[in-house]
Amino acid sequence: MATLDDIDGMRDARDVDGLIGALQDPDEFVRAEAALSLGTIADPKAKEPLERMRSEDPSASAREAAATAYKWVVGRTQEVEAARGSLESRLPKTW
């Protein structure tokens, strides 16, 4: 069982795997904080676990946190892909 301080430490260390594991914690507040921390980091690896949590978690507040974090991850992923596409379109073509 993680504490909120543990979640803060994992977020600061960018421990995505640890935070994904904390989504299964018995404490709904720990799960919600883990979800929001994953959204802050916005690692694409968190997308699937957050998607599952936003529909399956027994706590409404944890589901809401997961839904918010999911939007952050998806938004950041789209930003990165758009920037990558813009950069690639400006690079000279070599054949």
Backbone as JSON Lines, residues from 0, in Angstrom:
{"i":0,"aa":"M","n":[0.85,-1.18,0.0],"ca":[0.0,0.0,0.0],"c":[0.9,1.25,0.0]}
{"i":1,"aa":"A","n":[0.69,2.08,-0.98],"ca":[1.49,3.3,-1.12],"c":[0.85,4.44,-0.33]}
{"i":2,"aa":"T","n":[1.66,5.43,-0.03],"ca":[1.16,6.66,0.58],"c":[1.18,7.77,-0.47]}
{"i":3,"aa":"L","n":[0.54,8.88,-0.15],"ca":[0.58,10.01,-1.08],"c":[2.0,10.53,-1.24]}
{"i":4,"aa":"D","n":[2.8,10.45,-0.17],"ca":[4.22,10.84,-0.27],"c":[4.97,9.92,-1.24]}
{"i":5,"aa":"D","n":[4.63,8.62,-1.21],"ca":[5.24,7.68,-2.15],"c":[4.91,8.08,-3.58]}
{"i":6,"aa":"I","n":[3.67,8.45,-3.81],"ca":[3.23,8.85,-5.15],"c":[3.99,10.1,-5.59]}
{"i":7,"aa":"D","n":[4.13,11.06,-4.69],"ca":[4.91,12.27,-5.02],"c":[6.34,11.91,-5.41]}
{"i":8,"aa":"G","n":[6.94,10.99,-4.67],"ca":[8.3,10.57,-4.97],"c":[8.4,9.87,-6.32]}
{"i":9,"aa":"M","n":[7.42,9.02,-6.61],"ca":[7.41,8.35,-7.91],"c":[7.24,9.35,-9.06]}
{"i":10,"aa":"R","n":[6.37,10.32,-8.85],"ca":[6.17,11.34,-9.88],"c":[7.45,12.13,-10.1]}
{"i":11,"aa":"D","n":[8.09,12.55,-9.01],"ca":[9.33,13.32,-9.12],"c":[10.43,12.51,-9.8]}
{"i":12,"aa":"A","n":[10.45,11.2,-9.58],"ca":[11.45,10.32,-10.19],"c":[11.01,9.85,-11.58]}
{"i":13,"aa":"R","n":[9.81,10.25,-11.99],"ca":[9.24,9.83,-13.27],"c":[9.17,8.3,-13.37]}
{"i":14,"aa":"D","n":[8.76,7.68,-12.26],"ca":[8.64,6.23,-12.16],"c":[7.27,5.8,-12.7]}
{"i":15,"aa":"V","n":[7.17,5.73,-14.01],"ca":[5.9,5.42,-14.66],"c":[5.4,4.04,-14.25]}
{"i":16,"aa":"D","n":[6.29,3.06,-14.21],"ca":[5.87,1.7,-13.84],"c":[5.35,1.66,-12.4]}
{"i":17,"aa":"G","n":[6.02,2.36,-11.49],"ca":[5.55,2.41,-10.1],"c":[4.19,3.07,-9.99]}
{"i":18,"aa":"L","n":[3.99,4.14,-10.74],"ca":[2.7,4.84,-10.71],"c":[1.6,3.98,-11.33]}
{"i":19,"aa":"I","n":[1.92,3.28,-12.41],"ca":[0.92,2.37,-13.0],"c":[0.54,1.29,-11.98]}
{"i":20,"aa":"G","n":[1.51,0.78,-11.26],"ca":[1.21,-0.2,-10.21],"c":[0.33,0.38,-9.11]}
{"i":21,"aa":"A","n":[0.53,1.66,-8.78],"ca":[-0.25,2.32,-7.73],"c":[-1.7,2.54,-8.14]}
{"i":22,"aa":"L","n":[-2.01,2.39,-9.43],"ca":[-3.41,2.5,-9.86],"c":[-4.26,1.37,-9.28]}
{"i":23,"aa":"Q","n":[-3.61,0.33,-8.75],"ca":[-4.31,-0.81,-8.14],"c":[-4.35,-0.72,-6.62]}
{"i":24,"aa":"D","n":[-3.85,0.38,-6.05],"ca":[-3.79,0.52,-4.6],"c":[-5.19,0.45,-3.99]}
{"i":25,"aa":"P","n":[-5.34,-0.09,-2.78],"ca":[-6.66,-0.14,-2.14],"c":[-7.23,1.25,-1.8]}
{"i":26,"aa":"D","n":[-6.37,2.23,-1.63],"ca":[-6.81,3.58,-1.24],"c":[-7.17,4.39,-2.49]}
{"i":27,"aa":"E","n":[-8.42,4.82,-2.58],"ca":[-8.89,5.56,-3.75],"c":[-8.14,6.88,-3.95]}
{"i":28,"aa":"F","n":[-7.7,7.5,-2.87],"ca":[-6.98,8.77,-2.99],"c":[-5.58,8.54,-3.57]}
{"i":29,"aa":"V","n":[-4.96,7.44,-3.2],"ca":[-3.66,7.07,-3.76],"c":[-3.83,6.77,-5.25]}
{"i":30,"aa":"R","n":[-4.88,6.02,-5.6],"ca":[-5.13,5.71,-7.02],"c":[-5.35,6.99,-7.82]}
{"i":31,"aa":"A","n":[-6.15,7.9,-7.28],"ca":[-6.43,9.15,-7.99],"c":[-5.16,9.98,-8.17]}
{"i":32,"aa":"E","n":[-4.35,10.06,-7.13],"ca":[-3.11,10.84,-7.21],"c":[-2.13,10.18,-8.17]}
{"i":33,"aa":"A","n":[-2.08,8.87,-8.18],"ca":[-1.21,8.16,-9.13],"c":[-1.65,8.45,-10.56]}
{"i":34,"aa":"A","n":[-2.96,8.43,-10.79],"ca":[-3.48,8.72,-12.14],"c":[-3.1,10.14,-12.57]}
{"i":35,"aa":"L","n":[-3.32,11.11,-11.69],"ca":[-2.99,12.49,-12.05],"c":[-1.49,12.67,-12.26]}
{"i":36,"aa":"S","n":[-0.69,11.96,-11.48],"ca":[0.76,12.02,-11.67],"c":[1.16,11.46,-13.02]}
{"i":37,"aa":"L","n":[0.51,10.37,-13.44],"ca":[0.77,9.82,-14.76],"c":[0.37,10.8,-15.85]}
{"i":38,"aa":"G","n":[-0.73,11.5,-15.64],"ca":[-1.14,12.52,-16.61],"c":[-0.13,13.64,-16.7]}
{"i":39,"aa":"T","n":[0.45,14.01,-15.57],"ca":[1.46,15.07,-15.56],"c":[2.7,14.65,-16.33]}
{"i":40,"aa":"I","n":[3.12,13.41,-16.16],"ca":[4.28,12.89,-16.87],"c":[3.95,12.7,-18.36]}
{"i":41,"aa":"A","n":[2.73,12.26,-18.63],"ca":[2.21,12.08,-20.0],"c":[3.02,11.07,-20.82]}
{"i":42,"aa":"D","n":[3.45,10.01,-20.19],"ca":[4.14,8.93,-20.91],"c":[3.08,8.09,-21.63]}
{"i":43,"aa":"P","n":[3.24,7.83,-22.92],"ca":[2.25,7.05,-23.65],"c":[1.99,5.67,-23.06]}
{"i":44,"aa":"K","n":[2.94,5.13,-22.32],"ca":[2.76,3.82,-21.68],"c":[1.59,3.83,-20.69]}
{"i":45,"aa":"A","n":[1.22,5.01,-20.19],"ca":[0.15,5.1,-19.2],"c":[-1.24,5.15,-19.83]}
{"i":46,"aa":"K","n":[-1.31,5.3,-21.13],"ca":[-2.6,5.48,-21.8],"c":[-3.57,4.33,-21.54]}
{"i":47,"aa":"E","n":[-3.13,3.1,-21.79],"ca":[-4.02,1.95,-21.62],"c":[-4.46,1.73,-20.17]}
{"i":48,"aa":"P","n":[-3.54,1.77,-19.19],"ca":[-3.99,1.6,-17.8],"c":[-4.96,2.71,-17.35]}
{"i":49,"aa":"L","n":[-4.73,3.93,-17.82],"ca":[-5.64,5.03,-17.45],"c":[-7.0,4.84,-18.12]}
{"i":50,"aa":"E","n":[-6.99,4.39,-19.36],"ca":[-8.25,4.15,-20.06],"c":[-9.07,3.1,-19.33]}
{"i":51,"aa":"R","n":[-8.41,2.04,-18.9],"ca":[-9.1,0.98,-18.16],"c":[-9.62,1.5,-16.81]}
{"i":52,"aa":"M","n":[-8.8,2.27,-16.12],"ca":[-9.19,2.78,-14.8],"c":[-10.38,3.73,-14.89]}
{"i":53,"aa":"R","n":[-10.43,4.55,-15.93],"ca":[-11.51,5.54,-16.02],"c":[-12.88,4.9,-16.23]}
{"i":54,"aa":"S","n":[-12.9,3.63,-16.63],"ca":[-14.19,2.97,-16.79],"c":[-14.44,1.88,-15.74]}
{"i":55,"aa":"E","n":[-13.37,1.39,-15.09],"ca":[-13.54,0.23,-14.21],"c":[-13.33,0.51,-12.73]}
{"i":56,"aa":"D","n":[-12.71,1.63,-12.36],"ca":[-12.42,1.85,-10.94],"c":[-13.72,1.99,-10.15]}
{"i":57,"aa":"P","n":[-13.8,1.4,-8.97],"ca":[-15.03,1.5,-8.17],"c":[-15.29,2.9,-7.61]}
{"i":58,"aa":"S","n":[-14.28,3.74,-7.56],"ca":[-14.43,5.09,-6.99],"c":[-14.7,6.11,-8.09]}
{"i":59,"aa":"A","n":[-15.76,6.88,-7.93],"ca":[-16.08,7.92,-8.92],"c":[-14.97,8.97,-9.0]}
{"i":60,"aa":"S","n":[-14.39,9.35,-7.87],"ca":[-13.34,10.37,-7.9],"c":[-12.07,9.83,-8.57]}
{"i":61,"aa":"A","n":[-11.76,8.56,-8.36],"ca":[-10.6,7.97,-9.01],"c":[-10.84,7.84,-10.51]}
{"i":62,"aa":"R","n":[-12.07,7.48,-10.91],"ca":[-12.39,7.42,-12.34],"c":[-12.27,8.8,-12.98]}
{"i":63,"aa":"E","n":[-12.72,9.82,-12.28],"ca":[-12.61,11.18,-12.8],"c":[-11.15,11.6,-12.95]}
{"i":64,"aa":"A","n":[-10.33,11.28,-11.96],"ca":[-8.9,11.6,-12.05],"c":[-8.26,10.86,-13.23]}
{"i":65,"aa":"A","n":[-8.64,9.6,-13.42],"ca":[-8.1,8.83,-14.53],"c":[-8.54,9.41,-15.87]}
{"i":66,"aa":"A","n":[-9.78,9.86,-15.95],"ca":[-10.28,10.46,-17.2],"c":[-9.52,11.74,-17.52]}
{"i":67,"aa":"T","n":[-9.27,12.55,-16.51],"ca":[-8.5,13.79,-16.7],"c":[-7.08,13.47,-17.15]}
{"i":68,"aa":"A","n":[-6.45,12.55,-16.46],"ca":[-5.07,12.17,-16.78],"c":[-4.99,11.56,-18.18]}
{"i":69,"aa":"Y","n":[-5.98,10.77,-18.54],"ca":[-6.03,10.17,-19.88],"c":[-6.05,11.27,-20.95]}
{"i":70,"aa":"K","n":[-6.86,12.29,-20.74],"ca":[-6.92,13.41,-21.69],"c":[-5.55,14.09,-21.81]}
{"i":71,"aa":"W","n":[-4.87,14.26,-20.69],"ca":[-3.54,14.88,-20.72],"c":[-2.56,14.04,-21.52]}
{"i":72,"aa":"V","n":[-2.57,12.73,-21.3],"ca":[-1.65,11.83,-22.01],"c":[-1.96,11.85,-23.51]}
{"i":73,"aa":"V","n":[-3.23,11.72,-23.87],"ca":[-3.61,11.72,-25.28],"c":[-3.25,13.06,-25.92]}
{"i":74,"aa":"G","n":[-3.54,14.16,-25.23],"ca":[-3.22,15.48,-25.76],"c":[-1.74,15.67,-25.99]}
{"i":75,"aa":"R","n":[-0.94,15.23,-25.04],"ca":[0.51,15.37,-25.18],"c":[1.03,14.49,-26.32]}
{"i":76,"aa":"T","n":[0.48,13.3,-26.45],"ca":[0.88,12.41,-27.54],"c":[0.56,13.04,-28.89]}
{"i":77,"aa":"Q","n":[-0.61,13.65,-29.0],"ca":[-0.99,14.32,-30.24],"c":[-0.08,15.5,-30.54]}
{"i":78,"aa":"E","n":[0.29,16.25,-29.51],"ca":[1.21,17.38,-29.7],"c":[2.56,16.9,-30.23]}
{"i":79,"aa":"V","n":[3.07,15.83,-29.66],"ca":[4.37,15.3,-30.07],"c":[4.3,14.81,-31.52]}
{"i":80,"aa":"E","n":[3.23,14.11,-31.86],"ca":[3.09,13.61,-33.23],"c":[2.96,14.76,-34.22]}
{"i":81,"aa":"A","n":[2.23,15.8,-33.86],"ca":[2.08,16.95,-34.75],"c":[3.42,17.66,-34.94]}
{"i":82,"aa":"A","n":[4.16,17.82,-33.87],"ca":[5.47,18.46,-33.96],"c":[6.42,17.62,-34.8]}
{"i":83,"aa":"R","n":[6.38,16.31,-34.61],"ca":[7.23,15.41,-35.39],"c":[6.89,15.52,-36.88]}
{"i":84,"aa":"G","n":[5.6,15.54,-37.2],"ca":[5.17,15.67,-38.59],"c":[5.6,17.0,-39.18]}
{"i":85,"aa":"S","n":[5.5,18.06,-38.41],"ca":[5.92,19.38,-38.88],"c":[7.42,19.4,-39.14]}
{"i":86,"aa":"L","n":[8.18,18.8,-38.26],"ca":[9.63,18.75,-38.43],"c":[10.0,17.92,-39.66]}
{"i":87,"aa":"E","n":[9.37,16.79,-39.81],"ca":[9.68,15.92,-40.95],"c":[9.34,16.6,-42.27]}
{"i":88,"aa":"S","n":[8.28,17.41,-42.3],"ca":[7.91,18.09,-43.54],"c":[8.92,19.16,-43.92]}
{"i":89,"aa":"R","n":[9.7,19.64,-42.97],"ca":[10.7,20.68,-43.25],"c":[12.08,20.12,-43.56]}
{"i":90,"aa":"L","n":[12.27,18.83,-43.31],"ca":[13.58,18.22,-43.6],"c":[13.71,17.98,-45.1]}
{"i":91,"aa":"P","n":[14.91,18.14,-45.61],"ca":[15.11,17.88,-47.05],"c":[14.95,16.39,-47.34]}
{"i":92,"aa":"K","n":[14.36,16.12,-48.46],"ca":[14.17,14.73,-48.88],"c":[15.47,14.23,-49.52]}
{"i":93,"aa":"T","n":[15.89,13.08,-49.12],"ca":[17.08,12.48,-49.73],"c":[16.66,11.17,-50.36]}
{"i":94,"aa":"W","n":[17.11,10.93,-51.53],"ca":[16.74,9.71,-52.26],"c":[17.9,8.87,-52.51]}
